[in-house]
Structures are given as C-alpha cells and as structure tokens.
Amino acid sequence: MMSDAIIQLQALQFAWKTDQPILQIDELVIKKRHKMFIKGPSGCGKTTLLALLGGILKPQQGQINILGQDITQLSNSQRDLFRSEHIGFIFQMFNLLPYLSVLDNITLPCRFSQKRQQRIKEKQATPQSEAMQLVETLGLPKGVLSKPVTELSIGQQQRVAAARALIGGPEIIIADEPTSALDYDARKSFLSLLFEVCDAYQATLLFVSHDPTLETLFDDTLSLMDINKATPHHFSHQGDNQQMKEVS
Ligand SMILES: Nc1ncnc2c1ncn2[C@@H]1O[C@H](COP(=O)(O)OP(=O)(O)OP(=O)(O)O)[C@@H](O)[C@H]1O
C-alpha cells in the first residue's frame, strides 16, 4: 500500500448479476485526509462503489485495501466490525432512527464499536460530551439533543447524521448525496461545516454528489466514468456528468 494512501483498490470487478460487471476498475488510490468529490451520471455505479469501499458489498474479484487491511479477505461479521470502527456513513435520507432522541442517534455508533469508545476516552471525553461538542461545531442549538429527530428540519437532520458519522473519530467518512434536499446556500454551509469537522478529526472524506458547483471545493475529483472500464454502453462519454444522457 502506498504510504500516503488510506484506500487502495486493485483489479476490482463487481457485478450485481454475474454476467454483467457494472464496475471494473484497475486501480484507485485515495489519499489520507483528502476530500474527494465523486461524480458520474445516474446509474453509473457511484453508490455501488461506496458500498464496496464501505464493506457493505463484496467484489467478485480484486482487492480493497483500507488502512492496510484487504477487506475482501474478511468474513461478513469482520467486515461489519471493520466498518463500524473505521468508517462513518452519511446517507441521502440520513437513516436516522425516528424513535430515538438526537443524542441517542448520534451516540449509536459508539454502542457497536469499542474503538470509537476508546478514541473518545483517550480525549477524556464521553459519547455524550463528544455529541454535545459535535452538535455545537455543526451549528445546532444545544437543546436539540433531547428532541426526537422527527422534530428537526432537513438541514438539522443532516447535521445530526454528520455528527453520528463522525463521533468516535472513524478515519473515513462516506457521504452519498447528503445535500440533495437542500438549497445552494444550505449545501455550501453544510459542506464547510463538514470540512471543518473532518479536518478536526483528520478524516478522509468521500462525497458523492450530482451538484457540479460543489466540485471545486474539494481536494480531488473522481470521475467514475473515467476509471470504470465496465461503463455501460448506453452512457455517452461526451461532456460532464450532468450533460450525459442515456442514448439507448
Ligand atoms: N440492489 C441492486 N440489485 C441489482 N442491481 C442494482 C442494485 N443496486 C443498484 N443496481 C444497479 O447497479 C447500477 C449502478 O447503480 P448505483 O446506484 O450504484 O448508481 P449511482 O451512480 O449511484 O446512481 P445515482 O446517481 O442515480 O444514485 C444501476 O444499473 C442499478 O440499476
């Protein structure tokens, strides 16, 4: 593994159906602490790639080295543990649990990961105090912690989802279209807060979005169409992702 790499993927092949690979990538290296924007037209495999990188899916071929561990060699339960210790997810629909308070939603990953608990202890903090601090950094009012998540606005829920991903300091944050429900100003302000907390936690950020105006804010861009040799023939290669249209 390259010394400044946090993720290194090699000779990867993934198919939902065995005869039709949708991802075929010779090599992909993601550097430690970089913020990477991932783009590509709808259906080209971005979410599938994130699920592979997060160990939710397993490729039919290839290696996915994360923090020096080839996660394709792990059993399903080992991969689940690896994910809960090292990776925080922020989904488009946020996946917050409506029957739990904001505080319980944010601290939930600590229940599944000793490592997250340990990192918090090392800072002489508790999951509760770290949740309070994250909420403050992300610009949410303190009183929000005891509320049910259903009483929050979309923008607030998104910040709660970010706090939940970051609590306990996982090295990698994976965000799949987490800003699509927001207007432009709210997207930008969420991103600058997200960058701030990722920097504070020294986390690497992988961020999928269809919004080309956000791209310049990131350190690197990954255009999935450019590295995926299995790009389905019905995508045209002209122009940027937003201009790409299905031609079949
Ligand atoms: N659970 C699944 N079972 C079978 N095929 C799937 C499944 N999930 C996705 N696919 C297929 O895999 C391809 C890539 O889907 P994916 O969701 O990764 O694309 P995407 O680039 O994230 O799209 P979008 O930008 O619309 O979210 C699509 O052809 C899709 O139909």
The ligand as an ORCA input file, in Angstrom:
! r2SCAN-3c Opt
* xyz 0 1
  N     -29.509     -3.897     -5.188
  C     -29.317     -3.931     -6.521
  N     -29.578     -5.027     -7.237
  C     -29.370     -5.080     -8.576
  N     -28.891     -4.033     -9.298
  C     -28.607     -2.902     -8.634
  C     -28.809     -2.777     -7.216
  N     -28.430     -1.513     -6.830
  C     -28.031     -0.894     -7.962
  N     -28.127     -1.707     -9.028
  C     -27.775     -1.358    -10.432
  O     -26.403     -1.017    -10.476
  C     -26.194      0.106    -11.345
  C     -25.480      1.208    -10.569
  O     -26.338      1.699     -9.547
  P     -25.840      2.767     -8.482
  O     -26.949      3.002     -7.523
  O     -24.523      2.315     -7.938
  O     -25.602      4.047     -9.405
  P     -25.362      5.574     -8.993
  O     -24.285      6.075     -9.873
  O     -25.154      5.683     -7.537
  O     -26.759      6.225     -9.405
  P     -27.499      7.529     -8.805
  O     -26.622      8.686     -9.153
  O     -28.785      7.531     -9.563
  O     -27.681      7.312     -7.335
  C     -27.565      0.508    -11.866
  O     -27.699     -0.072    -13.144
  C     -28.526     -0.120    -10.901
  O     -29.730     -0.486    -11.529
*
